[in-house]
């Protein structure tokens, strides 16, 4: 096969993923020869090199860094530990982090603590024993000694969504206080005067920040705070909302501090026959895909998960390259998506 035999004007049909075999077949050589040309590991004749490069360009083929590392026995691993993989917030985070690490030729050790501090400690001990090159963690508890043990071993740690207490760890988080304050202020400005809050476990930094943002806003408006903890779960959100409806029949608005509890809150409101937004307006933290599909659609505080995930991986690799960097807490702003659930003036309820 000659270089001129490769048709650059009519590229082959696109495939889901181009393999080295495709390039080899077009160039008329073996996959091993393609690998040698693209890696520069061994010399080949100029004619063969030209054909391989031309075929690779035609396919827009880029060899996987991860595959190269595996062949060299140099594949590194980053630990990724989340507190609730069933939560769409964390599954989206994991997908984005995994993609960013794959692009860097790095494998992932994924662990789900299910909000269990003992499991978190166990998984962190496993990561320490496996000598992972770094860890991205959304912690169940912010003061786990196993995090400090990793840092003592020289393993960089970047906290995602929730910081850890050890000051040596970096963190990528949203400004939860400001986000919830903005959502609560929207309800105040719409004329709501009995605004409840469904929050998480206050021992978790994000939960305490969101509660503080809510309280500061309603108190500044001269209103009385009304809050219950739903523990960041569906069942907890339902129970906390039911309690608010029972204790405060005047309730005309809700701020809910994560997407799982929002599902529970909606279940409780529906069971009581409460209509949104006529009787109770609602603003929810997180913006899952179903939020815009409901009737009425939900007003949400959307976290920029893709940007945050990329920032966490970037920070981890910066830390691995320079262990003397001072620790940093990187804040992202939430985007307020105003939809139907926060609109309209409150109507009296017959509860």
C-alpha positions as CSV (number, residue, x, y, z in Angstrom):
1,X,0.0,0.0,0.0
2,X,1.3,3.4,-1.0
3,X,0.6,6.7,0.9
4,X,-1.4,8.0,-2.1
5,X,-3.7,4.9,-1.8
6,X,-5.2,6.3,1.4
7,X,-8.3,8.3,0.6
8,X,-8.3,11.5,2.7
9,X,-11.3,13.0,0.9
10,X,-13.7,10.3,2.0
11,X,-13.1,9.4,5.6
12,X,-14.4,6.0,6.8
13,X,-17.8,5.9,8.7
14,X,-17.5,7.0,12.3
15,X,-17.5,4.3,14.9
16,X,-18.2,4.5,18.6
17,X,-14.5,4.0,19.2
18,X,-11.6,3.7,16.8
19,X,-9.2,0.9,17.7
20,X,-5.6,0.4,16.8
21,X,-6.7,-2.5,14.6
22,X,-8.6,-0.1,12.3
23,X,-5.5,2.0,11.8
24,X,-3.4,-1.1,11.2
25,X,-5.8,-2.5,8.6
26,X,-5.9,0.8,6.7
27,X,-2.1,1.2,6.7
28,X,-1.5,-2.4,5.8
29,X,0.6,-3.2,8.8
30,X,0.3,-5.0,12.1
31,X,-1.2,-3.4,15.2
32,X,2.3,-3.8,16.8
33,X,3.8,-1.8,14.1
34,X,1.2,1.0,14.6
35,X,2.1,1.0,18.3
36,X,5.8,1.3,17.6
37,X,5.3,4.2,15.2
38,X,3.0,6.2,17.5
39,X,5.0,5.5,20.6
40,X,8.4,5.9,18.9
41,X,9.6,2.9,20.9
42,X,11.4,1.3,17.9
43,X,12.5,2.6,14.5
44,X,10.6,1.7,11.4
45,X,11.1,2.6,7.7
46,X,10.1,6.0,6.5
47,X,7.5,4.5,4.1
48,X,5.8,2.5,6.9
49,X,5.9,5.4,9.2
50,X,4.2,7.7,6.7
51,X,1.4,5.2,6.0
52,X,0.7,4.7,9.7
53,X,0.6,8.4,10.4
54,X,-1.6,9.0,7.4
55,X,-4.0,6.3,8.5
56,X,-4.1,7.6,12.1
57,X,-4.8,11.1,10.9
58,X,-7.6,9.9,8.6
59,X,-9.3,8.1,11.6
60,X,-8.4,11.0,14.0
61,X,-7.0,8.2,16.1
62,X,-5.4,9.0,19.5
63,X,-4.0,6.1,21.5
64,X,-5.2,5.8,25.0
65,X,-2.8,7.0,27.7
66,X,-4.3,4.5,30.1
67,X,-3.7,1.6,27.6
68,X,-0.1,2.8,27.2
69,X,0.4,2.9,31.0
70,X,-1.1,-0.6,31.4
71,X,1.2,-2.0,28.8
72,X,4.2,-0.5,30.6
73,X,3.0,-1.7,34.0
74,X,2.7,1.9,35.1
75,X,-1.0,2.3,35.6
76,X,-1.6,4.5,38.6
77,X,-4.8,4.5,40.7
78,X,-6.8,7.3,42.3
79,X,-9.3,6.5,45.1
80,X,-12.7,8.0,44.7
81,X,-14.9,7.7,47.8
82,X,-18.5,9.0,47.9
83,X,-21.2,9.0,50.6
84,X,-24.2,7.9,48.5
85,X,-23.8,6.5,45.0
86,X,-27.5,6.1,44.6
87,X,-27.8,9.9,44.8
88,X,-27.8,11.4,41.3
89,X,-25.6,14.2,42.6
90,X,-22.8,11.8,43.5
91,X,-23.2,9.4,40.5
92,X,-22.8,12.4,38.2
93,X,-19.8,13.5,40.1
94,X,-18.2,10.1,39.8
95,X,-18.9,9.9,36.1
96,X,-17.2,13.3,35.5
97,X,-14.2,12.5,37.8
98,X,-13.8,9.1,36.1
99,X,-13.7,10.7,32.7
100,X,-11.2,13.3,33.7
101,X,-8.9,10.6,35.3
102,X,-9.3,8.3,32.3
103,X,-8.1,11.1,30.0
104,X,-4.9,11.3,32.2
105,X,-4.3,7.6,32.0
106,X,-5.3,6.9,35.5
107,X,-7.4,4.1,37.0
108,X,-10.1,4.6,39.6
109,X,-10.8,2.7,42.9
110,X,-14.4,3.6,43.6
111,X,-16.0,3.1,47.1
112,X,-19.5,4.0,48.3
113,X,-19.8,4.5,52.1
114,X,-23.6,4.8,52.1
115,X,-23.3,7.5,54.7
116,X,-21.7,5.0,57.1
117,X,-18.6,6.3,59.0
118,X,-17.3,2.8,59.8
119,X,-17.4,1.9,56.1
120,X,-15.6,5.1,55.3
121,X,-12.8,4.4,57.7
122,X,-12.4,0.9,56.3
123,X,-12.3,2.0,52.7
124,X,-9.8,4.7,53.5
125,X,-7.6,2.1,55.2
126,X,-7.8,0.0,52.1
127,X,-6.7,2.9,49.9
128,X,-3.8,3.6,52.2
129,X,-2.8,-0.1,52.0
130,X,-3.0,0.0,48.2
131,X,-0.9,3.1,48.1
132,X,-3.2,5.0,45.8
133,X,-1.6,8.1,44.2
134,X,-4.3,10.3,45.6
135,X,-7.9,10.4,46.9
136,X,-11.0,12.4,46.0
137,X,-13.5,12.1,48.8
138,X,-17.0,13.3,49.5
139,X,-16.9,12.5,53.2
140,X,-19.6,11.0,55.4
141,X,-17.9,12.6,58.4
142,X,-15.5,15.5,58.2
143,X,-13.2,14.5,61.0
144,X,-12.2,10.9,60.1
145,X,-8.8,10.0,61.4
146,X,-8.3,7.8,58.4
147,X,-8.1,10.9,56.2
148,X,-5.3,12.2,58.4
149,X,-3.6,8.9,58.1
150,X,-3.6,9.1,54.3
151,X,-2.2,12.6,54.5
152,X,0.5,11.5,57.0
153,X,1.5,8.9,54.4
154,X,1.9,11.6,51.8
155,X,-1.2,10.7,49.9
156,X,-2.9,13.9,48.6
157,X,-6.6,14.3,49.5
158,X,-9.1,16.6,47.7
159,X,-12.5,16.8,49.4
160,X,-15.4,17.2,47.0
161,X,-18.8,18.8,48.0
162,X,-18.0,18.4,51.7
163,X,-14.6,19.5,53.2
164,X,-12.7,17.5,55.8
165,X,-11.4,18.9,59.1
166,X,-7.7,18.1,58.5
167,X,-6.4,21.5,57.2
168,X,-3.9,19.8,54.9
169,X,-6.6,18.6,52.5
170,X,-7.8,20.6,49.6
171,X,-11.5,21.0,49.0
172,X,-13.8,21.8,46.0
173,X,-17.2,22.9,47.3
174,X,-20.2,25.1,46.5
175,X,-21.0,28.2,48.5
176,X,-23.9,26.5,50.2
177,X,-24.7,29.4,52.6
178,X,-25.0,31.9,49.7
179,X,-27.0,29.4,47.5
180,X,-29.6,28.6,50.1
181,X,-29.8,32.3,51.1
182,X,-30.6,33.2,47.5
183,X,-33.3,30.5,47.3
184,X,-34.9,31.6,50.5
185,X,-34.8,35.2,49.5
186,X,-36.6,34.4,46.3
187,X,-39.5,33.0,48.4
188,X,-39.4,36.0,50.7
189,X,-39.6,38.4,47.7
190,X,-42.6,36.4,46.3
191,X,-44.6,37.1,49.4
192,X,-44.1,33.9,51.4
193,X,-44.1,34.6,55.1
194,X,-44.0,31.1,56.7
195,X,-41.0,29.4,55.1
196,X,-39.9,26.0,56.3
197,X,-36.5,24.3,55.8
198,X,-35.7,20.6,55.4
199,X,-32.0,20.1,56.0
200,X,-29.4,17.4,56.6
201,X,-27.3,16.2,59.5
202,X,-25.8,19.3,61.0
203,X,-22.5,17.5,61.8
204,X,-21.9,17.6,58.0
205,X,-20.5,20.9,56.9
206,X,-22.8,21.4,53.9
207,X,-25.8,20.8,56.0
208,X,-24.8,23.3,58.7
209,X,-24.0,25.9,56.0
210,X,-27.3,25.5,54.2
211,X,-29.2,25.7,57.5
212,X,-27.3,28.9,58.4
213,X,-28.0,30.4,55.0
214,X,-31.7,29.7,55.5
215,X,-31.9,31.1,59.0
216,X,-30.0,34.3,58.2
217,X,-32.3,35.1,55.3
218,X,-35.6,34.5,57.0
219,X,-34.6,36.2,60.2
220,X,-33.3,39.2,58.2
221,X,-36.8,39.4,56.7
222,X,-38.4,39.4,60.2
223,X,-39.7,35.9,59.8
224,X,-39.6,32.9,62.2
225,X,-37.3,30.0,61.2
226,X,-39.0,26.6,61.0
227,X,-36.7,23.7,60.3
228,X,-36.3,19.9,60.6
229,X,-33.6,17.5,59.6
230,X,-34.2,14.9,56.9
231,X,-30.7,13.4,57.0
232,X,-30.2,13.9,53.2
233,X,-32.4,10.8,52.5
234,X,-35.8,10.3,50.8
235,X,-37.4,8.9,53.9
236,X,-35.9,11.6,56.1
237,X,-37.2,14.3,53.8
238,X,-40.7,12.9,53.8
239,X,-40.7,12.6,57.6
240,X,-39.3,16.1,58.2
241,X,-41.9,17.6,55.8
242,X,-44.7,15.8,57.4
243,X,-43.6,17.1,60.8
244,X,-43.4,20.7,59.5
245,X,-46.9,20.5,58.0
246,X,-48.3,19.1,61.3
247,X,-46.5,21.6,63.6
248,X,-46.9,24.6,61.3
249,X,-50.3,24.6,59.4
250,X,-49.5,28.1,58.3
251,X,-46.5,26.9,56.2
252,X,-46.6,28.5,52.8
253,X,-43.1,27.7,51.4
254,X,-40.3,25.1,51.7
255,X,-36.5,25.2,51.1
256,X,-35.1,21.6,50.8
257,X,-31.4,21.0,51.1
258,X,-30.8,18.2,48.6
259,X,-32.5,16.3,45.8
260,X,-33.1,13.1,47.8
261,X,-35.0,14.9,50.5
262,X,-36.9,16.8,47.8
263,X,-38.4,13.5,46.6
264,X,-39.6,12.8,50.2
265,X,-40.9,16.3,50.6
266,X,-42.9,16.0,47.4
267,X,-44.3,12.7,48.6
268,X,-45.4,14.3,51.9
269,X,-47.0,17.3,50.2
270,X,-48.9,15.1,47.8
271,X,-50.1,12.8,50.6
272,X,-51.6,15.9,52.3
273,X,-53.2,17.2,49.1
274,X,-51.0,20.3,49.2
275,X,-50.7,22.0,45.8
276,X,-47.5,23.6,44.4
277,X,-47.0,26.5,44.2
278,X,-50.5,27.8,45.1
279,X,-50.4,26.6,48.7
280,X,-46.7,25.8,49.3
281,X,-43.9,27.1,47.1
282,X,-40.7,25.1,46.9
283,X,-37.0,25.7,46.2
284,X,-34.7,22.7,46.1
285,X,-31.0,22.3,46.3
286,X,-29.5,20.3,43.4
287,X,-30.9,20.2,39.9
288,X,-31.5,16.5,38.8
289,X,-32.9,16.0,35.3
290,X,-36.4,15.2,36.6
291,X,-36.7,18.6,38.3
292,X,-37.7,20.3,35.0
293,X,-40.0,17.5,34.0
294,X,-42.4,17.6,36.9
295,X,-45.7,19.5,36.9
296,X,-45.2,22.0,38.3
297,X,-41.5,22.1,37.4
298,X,-39.1,22.7,40.3
299,X,-37.1,25.8,41.1
300,X,-33.7,24.6,42.0
301,X,-30.2,25.6,43.0
302,X,-28.0,23.8,40.5
303,X,-24.4,22.9,41.3
304,X,-21.9,23.0,38.4
305,X,-20.9,19.4,38.9
306,X,-18.8,19.0,35.7
307,X,-16.7,22.1,36.5
308,X,-16.3,21.1,40.1
309,X,-15.3,17.5,39.2
310,X,-12.7,18.7,36.7
311,X,-11.4,21.2,39.3
312,X,-11.0,18.4,41.9
313,X,-9.0,16.3,39.5
314,X,-6.9,19.3,38.4
315,X,-6.2,20.2,42.0
316,X,-5.3,16.6,42.9
317,X,-2.7,16.4,40.0
318,X,-1.3,19.8,41.0
319,X,-0.9,18.6,44.6
320,X,0.8,15.4,43.4
321,X,3.2,17.4,41.3
322,X,4.0,19.8,44.1
323,X,3.4,18.6,47.7
324,X,4.4,21.9,49.1
325,X,1.5,23.8,47.7
326,X,-0.6,25.5,50.4
327,X,-4.0,23.8,50.8
328,X,-6.8,25.5,49.1
329,X,-10.6,25.6,49.4
330,X,-12.1,26.3,45.9
331,X,-15.7,27.6,45.9
332,X,-18.2,27.4,43.1
333,X,-21.5,29.3,42.9
334,X,-24.8,27.6,42.3
335,X,-27.1,28.6,39.5
336,X,-30.7,29.5,40.5
337,X,-33.1,27.9,38.1
338,X,-36.5,29.7,38.6
339,X,-39.3,27.4,37.5
340,X,-43.0,27.0,38.4
341,X,-42.8,25.7,42.0
342,X,-41.7,29.1,43.4
343,X,-44.2,31.3,41.5
344,X,-47.5,32.9,42.5
345,X,-48.8,34.3,45.8
346,X,-49.7,31.9,48.6
347,X,-53.3,30.7,48.9
348,X,-54.9,29.6,52.2
349,X,-54.9,25.9,52.9
350,X,-57.6,23.8,54.7
351,X,-55.2,21.5,56.5
